[in-house]
């Protein structure tokens, strides 16, 4: 039987694509969207019993949190 992800895999992909777009436009909210995606992927990894997905997304979440905290206002203007 396949695990049910309750659509969180699709939601994670939507958040990831939105995050890429926002960061490409130098918008700090991209980090927030990536953290939302990481949270969704954590649940998917847990449901799939994949330690690699869980651990990987914990690291990605921490990296995105660091990026969000270190964001400088001057970076957006270049």
Secondary structure, 3 states (H helix, E strand, C coil): CCCCCCCHHHHHHHHHHHHHHHHHCCCCHHHHHHHHHHHHHHHHHHHCCCHHHHHHHHHHHHHHHHHHHHCCHHHHHC
